[in-house]
């Protein structure tokens, strides 16, 4: 049987733990991902936005 929304118990957690990730500095992985995205966008723009993934991938090597 499916429980109604009112039957679900409230989440008992620490609110400061739930949103702690918002206050942390960016991880090294997210910095690396942002740098890679910038390189991909630059390579795509240099091709006048006509190249697909294989040529862009080759340009990044």
One Martini backbone bead per residue (centre of mass of N, CA, C, O) as a GRO file, in nm:
protein
   61
    1UNK     BB    1   0.098   0.036   0.021
    2UNK     BB    2   0.051   0.369  -0.018
    3UNK     BB    3   0.164   0.649   0.120
    4UNK     BB    4   0.092   0.930   0.242
    5UNK     BB    5   0.237   1.227   0.291
    6UNK     BB    6   0.147   1.242   0.602
    7UNK     BB    7   0.288   0.946   0.673
    8UNK     BB    8   0.559   1.068   0.651
    9UNK     BB    9   0.832   1.105   0.808
   10UNK     BB   10   1.043   1.316   0.913
   11UNK     BB   11   1.345   1.444   0.869
   12UNK     BB   12   1.635   1.350   1.066
   13UNK     BB   13   1.855   1.616   1.063
   14UNK     BB   14   2.126   1.815   0.998
   15UNK     BB   15   2.124   2.119   0.854
   16UNK     BB   16   2.435   2.177   0.851
   17UNK     BB   17   2.502   1.911   0.686
   18UNK     BB   18   2.328   1.944   0.429
   19UNK     BB   19   2.476   2.250   0.356
   20UNK     BB   20   2.794   2.232   0.371
   21UNK     BB   21   2.877   2.226   0.065
   22UNK     BB   22   2.826   2.539   0.013
   23UNK     BB   23   3.092   2.630   0.199
   24UNK     BB   24   3.282   2.493   0.032
   25UNK     BB   25   3.531   2.461  -0.154
   26UNK     BB   26   3.641   2.375  -0.437
   27UNK     BB   27   3.735   2.112  -0.588
   28UNK     BB   28   3.966   1.973  -0.785
   29UNK     BB   29   3.769   1.840  -0.980
   30UNK     BB   30   3.600   2.099  -1.047
   31UNK     BB   31   3.842   2.256  -1.158
   32UNK     BB   32   3.917   2.057  -1.383
   33UNK     BB   33   3.641   2.062  -1.526
   34UNK     BB   34   3.644   2.367  -1.592
   35UNK     BB   35   3.901   2.358  -1.766
   36UNK     BB   36   3.798   2.154  -1.975
   37UNK     BB   37   3.551   2.314  -2.068
   38UNK     BB   38   3.713   2.553  -2.178
   39UNK     BB   39   3.870   2.389  -2.393
   40UNK     BB   40   3.624   2.285  -2.546
   41UNK     BB   41   3.498   2.561  -2.618
   42UNK     BB   42   3.744   2.668  -2.772
   43UNK     BB   43   3.760   2.444  -2.990
   44UNK     BB   44   3.472   2.488  -3.098
   45UNK     BB   45   3.504   2.792  -3.172
   46UNK     BB   46   3.746   2.755  -3.375
   47UNK     BB   47   3.535   2.580  -3.567
   48UNK     BB   48   3.269   2.743  -3.582
   49UNK     BB   49   3.074   2.525  -3.457
   50UNK     BB   50   3.120   2.236  -3.646
   51UNK     BB   51   3.242   2.046  -3.457
   52UNK     BB   52   3.259   1.758  -3.308
   53UNK     BB   53   3.383   1.530  -3.090
   54UNK     BB   54   3.627   1.410  -3.244
   55UNK     BB   55   3.783   1.678  -3.313
   56UNK     BB   56   3.788   1.791  -3.027
   57UNK     BB   57   3.938   1.555  -2.899
   58UNK     BB   58   4.192   1.583  -3.081
   59UNK     BB   59   4.257   1.883  -2.989
   60UNK     BB   60   4.314   1.797  -2.677
   61UNK     BB   61   4.583   1.616  -2.725
   0.00000   0.00000   0.00000
